[in-house]
Amino acid sequence: MDIRIDISMDDIMSAVHERTAYVGSKMSGQMPGAYERIATTYADEKFLVRAIKEGCSVLYDVMYRYMPSAIAQDGKLSVYLLMPDSYNGGANAAVRDKLQQFFVSYAVGAWFSVTYKVDADAYKSAAASELAGIRVLLAERKHPTRVKPVEVRRETTRYE
């Protein structure tokens, strides 16, 4: 069973911009110029897209058994996974949310490794925990159902 999960790149970038702006504004009281240094701008998106593509390679390494592939086109990131037939497709929405949080945390961690090293490890470990959550969700399986056997009528024969 092939599944496809689409994530909007605009949503990822928006979340990254919000998180870095929040941390930059919180730190501006303690460090002068922190907001300008920590918060991302649209000029920084080339670096962030590269970090997201690097996150795709991390996803390949961890999810190798599902033969993942990720394609970024038309403003969205599409992740394809080859799942067994017993996979519980009801978990797709949760997998999508966890994937989006993984890419956001990974990109913020990569950005903070350059601009604000204090929080970089926290975001990288958050990305790792999101990956662990994705693995748990992908391991969900449907419970097997028992099919009632077909009743076979046999005629009795009498041997004389």
GROMACS elastic network, one bead per residue, 0.5 to 0.9 nm:
[ bonds ]
;  ai    aj funct       b0    kb
    1    81     6  0.83843   500
    1    82     6  0.59214   500
    1    83     6  0.50689   500
    1    84     6  0.57432   500
    1    85     6  0.54641   500
    1    86     6  0.86485   500
    1    87     6  0.79637   500
    2    80     6  0.69969   500
    2    81     6  0.58011   500
    2    83     6  0.58802   500
    2    84     6  0.83789   500
    3    79     6  0.81842   500
    3    80     6  0.57595   500
    3    81     6  0.53910   500
    3    82     6  0.65270   500
    3    83     6  0.71114   500
    3    89     6  0.83990   500
    3    92     6  0.82677   500
    4    78     6  0.65509   500
    4    79     6  0.56523   500
    4    81     6  0.65656   500
    4    92     6  0.88518   500
    5    77     6  0.81691   500
    5    78     6  0.56045   500
    5    79     6  0.51322   500
    5    80     6  0.64964   500
    5    81     6  0.84179   500
    5    92     6  0.74531   500
    5    93     6  0.84808   500
    5    95     6  0.81583   500
    5    96     6  0.61041   500
    5    99     6  0.88836   500
    6    76     6  0.64615   500
    6    77     6  0.57059   500
    6    79     6  0.64100   500
    6    80     6  0.88370   500
    6    96     6  0.74046   500
    7    10     6  0.86943   500
    7    11     6  0.75612   500
    7    12     6  0.78320   500
    7    75     6  0.88588   500
    7    76     6  0.55349   500
    7    77     6  0.51099   500
    7    78     6  0.63403   500
    7    79     6  0.81641   500
    7    96     6  0.71107   500
    7    97     6  0.86430   500
    7    99     6  0.81591   500
    7   100     6  0.66313   500
    8    11     6  0.52238   500
    8    12     6  0.65923   500
    8    13     6  0.88010   500
    8    75     6  0.62227   500
    8    77     6  0.61461   500
    8    78     6  0.86228   500
    8   100     6  0.86463   500
    9    12     6  0.50296   500
    9    13     6  0.60757   500
    9    14     6  0.83755   500
    9    49     6  0.88636   500
    9    72     6  0.82192   500
    9    75     6  0.54584   500
    9    77     6  0.62102   500
   10    13     6  0.51159   500
   10    14     6  0.58621   500
   10    15     6  0.84739   500
   10    75     6  0.68878   500
   10    76     6  0.76661   500
   11    14     6  0.50913   500
   11    15     6  0.61569   500
   11    16     6  0.85962   500
   11   100     6  0.83226   500
   12    15     6  0.52584   500
   12    16     6  0.62233   500
   12    17     6  0.86700   500
   12   100     6  0.65977   500
   12   101     6  0.81417   500
   12   103     6  0.71004   500
   12   104     6  0.57550   500
   12   107     6  0.89701   500
   13    16     6  0.50109   500
   13    17     6  0.60735   500
   13    18     6  0.85077   500
   13    42     6  0.89844   500
   13    45     6  0.76610   500
   13    48     6  0.78850   500
   13    49     6  0.85865   500
   13   104     6  0.75854   500
   13   107     6  0.89533   500
   14    17     6  0.51313   500
   14    18     6  0.61225   500
   14    19     6  0.86659   500
   15    18     6  0.50398   500
   15    19     6  0.61547   500
   15    20     6  0.86049   500
   15   101     6  0.89064   500
   15   104     6  0.66249   500
   16    19     6  0.52585   500
   16    20     6  0.61614   500
   16    21     6  0.84113   500
   16    40     6  0.77601   500
   16    48     6  0.85804   500
   16   104     6  0.57472   500
   16   105     6  0.78621   500
   16   107     6  0.71318   500
   16   108     6  0.60837   500
   17    20     6  0.53659   500
   17    21     6  0.59357   500
   17    22     6  0.84486   500
   17    39     6  0.68000   500
   17    40     6  0.55655   500
   17    41     6  0.70173   500
   17    42     6  0.85823   500
   17   108     6  0.87539   500
   18    21     6  0.51764   500
   18    22     6  0.60418   500
   18    23     6  0.86861   500
   18    39     6  0.82847   500
   18    40     6  0.86125   500
   19    22     6  0.51020   500
   19    23     6  0.62508   500
   19    24     6  0.84871   500
   19    39     6  0.80159   500
   19   104     6  0.89927   500
   19   108     6  0.76848   500
   20    23     6  0.51966   500
   20    24     6  0.59544   500
   20    25     6  0.84917   500
   20    35     6  0.84940   500
   20    38     6  0.61453   500
   20    40     6  0.61312   500
   20   108     6  0.71305   500
   20   111     6  0.86394   500
   20   112     6  0.84279   500
   21    25     6  0.60017   500
   21    26     6  0.85170   500
   21    35     6  0.67683   500
   21    36     6  0.88349   500
   21    38     6  0.71271   500
   21    40     6  0.68439   500
   22    25     6  0.52169   500
   22    26     6  0.61926   500
   22    27     6  0.86387   500
   22    35     6  0.85285   500
   22    39     6  0.76846   500
   23    26     6  0.51121   500
   23    27     6  0.61454   500
   23    28     6  0.85935   500
   23    34     6  0.87949   500
   23    35     6  0.77617   500
   23    38     6  0.72902   500
   23    39     6  0.74293   500
   24    27     6  0.51859   500
   24    28     6  0.60648   500
   24    33     6  0.87038   500
   24    34     6  0.54647   500
   24    36     6  0.72869   500
   24    37     6  0.74541   500
   24    38     6  0.50558   500
   24    39     6  0.53998   500
   25    28     6  0.51660   500
   25    29     6  0.76795   500
   25    34     6  0.72993   500
   25    35     6  0.52799   500
   25    36     6  0.89539   500
   25    38     6  0.86667   500
   25    39     6  0.81065   500
   26    29     6  0.66231   500
   26    30     6  0.80644   500
   26    34     6  0.86216   500
   26    35     6  0.81116   500
   27    30     6  0.53171   500
   27    31     6  0.59887   500
   27    32     6  0.82670   500
   27    33     6  0.88672   500
   27    34     6  0.58982   500
   27    35     6  0.70533   500
   27    38     6  0.87769   500
   28    31     6  0.51651   500
   28    32     6  0.56044   500
   28    33     6  0.62775   500
   28    35     6  0.56409   500
   28    36     6  0.88179   500
   29    32     6  0.68553   500
   29    34     6  0.82760   500
   30    34     6  0.81342   500
   31    34     6  0.54937   500
   31    35     6  0.87432   500
   32    35     6  0.81070   500
   33    36     6  0.55404   500
   33    37     6  0.63587   500
   33    38     6  0.86807   500
   34    37     6  0.50831   500
   34    38     6  0.57764   500
   34    39     6  0.80172   500
   34   116     6  0.89558   500
   35    38     6  0.53192   500
   35    39     6  0.55186   500
   35    40     6  0.89987   500
   36    39     6  0.59064   500
   36    40     6  0.81220   500
   37    40     6  0.80465   500
   37   115     6  0.65102   500
   37   116     6  0.82854   500
   38   111     6  0.83167   500
   38   112     6  0.73809   500
   38   115     6  0.57089   500
   38   116     6  0.64433   500
   39   115     6  0.88909   500
   40    43     6  0.78975   500
   40    44     6  0.60098   500
   40    45     6  0.78894   500
   40   111     6  0.83309   500
   41    44     6  0.53740   500
   41    45     6  0.71123   500
   42    45     6  0.53579   500
   42    46     6  0.84400   500
   43    46     6  0.71280   500
   43    47     6  0.87281   500
   44    47     6  0.55971   500
   44    48     6  0.65313   500
   44    49     6  0.89175   500
   45    49     6  0.59252   500
   45    50     6  0.83970   500
   46    49     6  0.52329   500
   46    50     6  0.63037   500
   46    51     6  0.87075   500
   47    50     6  0.51493   500
   47    51     6  0.62931   500
   47    52     6  0.87946   500
   47   107     6  0.88163   500
   47   110     6  0.89592   500
   47   111     6  0.79971   500
   48    52     6  0.62238   500
   48    53     6  0.86622   500
   48   107     6  0.58262   500
   48   108     6  0.80754   500
   48   110     6  0.79684   500
   48   111     6  0.72638   500
   49    53     6  0.62399   500
   49    54     6  0.85535   500
   49   107     6  0.80097   500
   50    53     6  0.50961   500
   50    54     6  0.62051   500
   50    55     6  0.85957   500
   50   107     6  0.86051   500
   51    55     6  0.61726   500
   51    56     6  0.87123   500
   51   103     6  0.85052   500
   51   106     6  0.71800   500
   51   107     6  0.52766   500
   51   108     6  0.86799   500
   51   110     6  0.64143   500
   51   111     6  0.81639   500
   52    56     6  0.63576   500
   52    57     6  0.89078   500
   52   103     6  0.59530   500
   52   104     6  0.80072   500
   52   106     6  0.70937   500
   52   107     6  0.58513   500
   53    57     6  0.66683   500
   53    58     6  0.88618   500
   53    70     6  0.87477   500
   53    72     6  0.86990   500
   54    57     6  0.51884   500
   54    58     6  0.65209   500
   54    59     6  0.87110   500
   54   106     6  0.87470   500
   54   107     6  0.88745   500
   55    59     6  0.61537   500
   55    60     6  0.86622   500
   55   102     6  0.81297   500
   55   103     6  0.63753   500
   55   106     6  0.63983   500
   55   107     6  0.77111   500
   56    60     6  0.62589   500
   56    61     6  0.87503   500
   56    69     6  0.81380   500
   56    70     6  0.66389   500
   56    79     6  0.89591   500
   56   103     6  0.82240   500
   57    61     6  0.63451   500
   57    62     6  0.87946   500
   57    70     6  0.89881   500
   58    61     6  0.51016   500
   58    62     6  0.63461   500
   58    63     6  0.85281   500
   59    62     6  0.52735   500
   59    63     6  0.58146   500
   59    64     6  0.79864   500
   59    68     6  0.77102   500
   59    69     6  0.88602   500
   59   131     6  0.77239   500
   60    63     6  0.53117   500
   60    64     6  0.54284   500
   60    65     6  0.89901   500
   60    66     6  0.88807   500
   60    67     6  0.74929   500
   60    68     6  0.59180   500
   60    69     6  0.72211   500
   60    70     6  0.87549   500
   61    64     6  0.55821   500
   62    65     6  0.82088   500
   62   131     6  0.78491   500
   62   132     6  0.89908   500
   62   135     6  0.83615   500
   63    66     6  0.57240   500
   63    67     6  0.69301   500
   63    68     6  0.65260   500
   63    81     6  0.87417   500
   63   131     6  0.89469   500
   63   135     6  0.74728   500
   64    67     6  0.51319   500
   64    68     6  0.64976   500
   65    68     6  0.80428   500
   65    82     6  0.85086   500
   65    83     6  0.89486   500
   66    80     6  0.89069   500
   66    81     6  0.55098   500
   66    82     6  0.50413   500
   66    83     6  0.59765   500
   66    84     6  0.85786   500
   66   138     6  0.89972   500
   67    80     6  0.81026   500
   67    81     6  0.59934   500
   67    82     6  0.59156   500
   67    83     6  0.86118   500
   68    79     6  0.68433   500
   68    80     6  0.54965   500
   68    82     6  0.69366   500
   69    78     6  0.81259   500
   69    79     6  0.57184   500
   69    80     6  0.52054   500
   69    81     6  0.68310   500
   70    77     6  0.66772   500
   70    78     6  0.54435   500
   70    80     6  0.62222   500
   70    81     6  0.89751   500
   71    76     6  0.82156   500
   71    77     6  0.57115   500
   71    78     6  0.51862   500
   71    79     6  0.65768   500
   71    80     6  0.83660   500
   72    75     6  0.70510   500
   72    76     6  0.57108   500
   72    78     6  0.62474   500
   72    79     6  0.87651   500
   73    76     6  0.56116   500
   73    77     6  0.65098   500
   73    78     6  0.79521   500
   74    77     6  0.83434   500
   83    86     6  0.80845   500
   83    87     6  0.62781   500
   83   138     6  0.82191   500
   84    87     6  0.55762   500
   84   141     6  0.88330   500
   85    88     6  0.85064   500
   85   141     6  0.88134   500
   85   142     6  0.89301   500
   86    89     6  0.88307   500
   86   140     6  0.85436   500
   86   141     6  0.53548   500
   86   142     6  0.54022   500
   86   143     6  0.79525   500
   86   144     6  0.81127   500
   87    90     6  0.88082   500
   87    91     6  0.88459   500
   87   138     6  0.73402   500
   87   139     6  0.74601   500
   87   140     6  0.62111   500
   87   142     6  0.60402   500
   88    91     6  0.61570   500
   88    92     6  0.81949   500
   88   137     6  0.87619   500
   88   138     6  0.80171   500
   88   139     6  0.85445   500
   88   140     6  0.57736   500
   88   142     6  0.51633   500
   88   143     6  0.88283   500
   89    92     6  0.56301   500
   89    93     6  0.87904   500
   89   140     6  0.88186   500
   89   141     6  0.86625   500
   89   142     6  0.86396   500
   90    93     6  0.71941   500
   90    94     6  0.83611   500
   91    94     6  0.53296   500
   91    95     6  0.61312   500
   91    96     6  0.86438   500
   91   137     6  0.64369   500
   91   138     6  0.76570   500
   91   140     6  0.77951   500
   92    96     6  0.60776   500
   92    97     6  0.86766   500
   92   137     6  0.84673   500
   92   138     6  0.86480   500
   93    96     6  0.50563   500
   93    97     6  0.63302   500
   93    98     6  0.86819   500
   94    97     6  0.51080   500
   94    98     6  0.61468   500
   94    99     6  0.84990   500
   94   134     6  0.83474   500
   94   137     6  0.76439   500
   95    98     6  0.50855   500
   95    99     6  0.59835   500
   95   100     6  0.85450   500
   95   133     6  0.83809   500
   95   134     6  0.58605   500
   95   135     6  0.89574   500
   95   137     6  0.65593   500
   95   138     6  0.75983   500
   96    99     6  0.50858   500
   96   100     6  0.62039   500
   96   101     6  0.86757   500
   96   134     6  0.88760   500
   97   100     6  0.51576   500
   97   101     6  0.62504   500
   97   102     6  0.85702   500
   98   101     6  0.50488   500
   98   102     6  0.60177   500
   98   103     6  0.86660   500
   98   130     6  0.59248   500
   98   131     6  0.76093   500
   98   133     6  0.71908   500
   98   134     6  0.62556   500
   99   103     6  0.62516   500
   99   104     6  0.85973   500
   99   130     6  0.73848   500
   99   131     6  0.76266   500
   99   134     6  0.71838   500
  100   103     6  0.52720   500
  100   104     6  0.61976   500
  100   105     6  0.85970   500
  101   104     6  0.50564   500
  101   105     6  0.59643   500
  101   106     6  0.83359   500
  101   126     6  0.88404   500
  101   127     6  0.73972   500
  101   130     6  0.69118   500
  102   105     6  0.52167   500
  102   106     6  0.59168   500
  102   107     6  0.84785   500
  102   126     6  0.76577   500
  102   128     6  0.75817   500
  102   129     6  0.83438   500
  102   130     6  0.54167   500
  102   131     6  0.65875   500
  103   106     6  0.50613   500
  103   107     6  0.60254   500
  103   108     6  0.84882   500
  103   127     6  0.73544   500
  104   107     6  0.52573   500
  104   108     6  0.60990   500
  104   109     6  0.84576   500
  104   127     6  0.80115   500
  105   108     6  0.51304   500
  105   109     6  0.59284   500
  105   110     6  0.85094   500
  105   123     6  0.53760   500
  105   124     6  0.65949   500
  105   125     6  0.86064   500
  105   126     6  0.63742   500
  105   127     6  0.50960   500
  105   128     6  0.88763   500
  105   130     6  0.86248   500
  106   109     6  0.50681   500
  106   110     6  0.61722   500
  106   111     6  0.86173   500
  106   123     6  0.67131   500
  106   124     6  0.58730   500
  106   125     6  0.88327   500
  106   126     6  0.80606   500
  106   127     6  0.54146   500
  106   128     6  0.84179   500
  107   110     6  0.50834   500
  107   111     6  0.61442   500
  107   112     6  0.85552   500
  107   123     6  0.86863   500
  107   124     6  0.87753   500
  108   112     6  0.59770   500
  108   113     6  0.84507   500
  108   120     6  0.75975   500
  108   123     6  0.66160   500
  108   124     6  0.81640   500
  109   112     6  0.50876   500
  109   113     6  0.60648   500
  109   114     6  0.88551   500
  109   117     6  0.88009   500
  109   119     6  0.75537   500
  109   121     6  0.68062   500
  109   122     6  0.75665   500
  109   124     6  0.51279   500
  109   125     6  0.86921   500
  109   126     6  0.88605   500
  109   127     6  0.82025   500
  110   113     6  0.51395   500
  110   114     6  0.69133   500
  110   120     6  0.70244   500
  110   123     6  0.84870   500
  110   124     6  0.77625   500
  111   114     6  0.54595   500
  111   115     6  0.62660   500
  111   116     6  0.78322   500
  111   120     6  0.77456   500
  112   117     6  0.55354   500
  112   118     6  0.78295   500
  112   119     6  0.65634   500
  112   121     6  0.85557   500
  112   123     6  0.83558   500
  113   116     6  0.61061   500
  113   118     6  0.82680   500
  113   119     6  0.80443   500
  113   120     6  0.50827   500
  113   121     6  0.78779   500
  114   117     6  0.67115   500
  114   120     6  0.84873   500
  115   120     6  0.88446   500
  116   119     6  0.64118   500
  116   120     6  0.67153   500
  117   120     6  0.50129   500
  117   121     6  0.75008   500
  118   121     6  0.72851   500
  118   122     6  0.82234   500
  119   122     6  0.52832   500
  119   123     6  0.65095   500
  119   124     6  0.87852   500
  120   123     6  0.54195   500
  120   124     6  0.62556   500
  120   125     6  0.87185   500
  121   125     6  0.60633   500
  121   126     6  0.84446   500
  122   125     6  0.52409   500
  122   126     6  0.61478   500
  122   127     6  0.86987   500
  123   127     6  0.61771   500
  123   128     6  0.86267   500
  124   127     6  0.50741   500
  124   128     6  0.63437   500
  124   129     6  0.87613   500
  125   129     6  0.61949   500
  125   130     6  0.86001   500
  126   129     6  0.50917   500
  126   130     6  0.62282   500
  126   131     6  0.86947   500
  127   130     6  0.50592   500
  127   131     6  0.63385   500
  127   132     6  0.87602   500
  128   131     6  0.50673   500
  128   132     6  0.63465   500
  128   133     6  0.87308   500
  129   133     6  0.62435   500
  129   134     6  0.86421   500
  130   134     6  0.62209   500
  130   135     6  0.87059   500
  131   135     6  0.62790   500
  131   136     6  0.87335   500
  132   135     6  0.51122   500
  132   136     6  0.64051   500
  132   137     6  0.87963   500
  133   136     6  0.51067   500
  133   137     6  0.62802   500
  133   138     6  0.86491   500
  134   137     6  0.50827   500
  134   138     6  0.61096   500
  134   139     6  0.85644   500
  135   138     6  0.51191   500
  135   139     6  0.61849   500
  135   140     6  0.89707   500
  136   139     6  0.51399   500
  136   140     6  0.67963   500
  137   140     6  0.54323   500
  138   141     6  0.80674   500
  141   144     6  0.87125   500
  142   145     6  0.87482   500
  146   149     6  0.87878   500
  147   150     6  0.88089   500
  148   151     6  0.87613   500
  149   152     6  0.88719   500
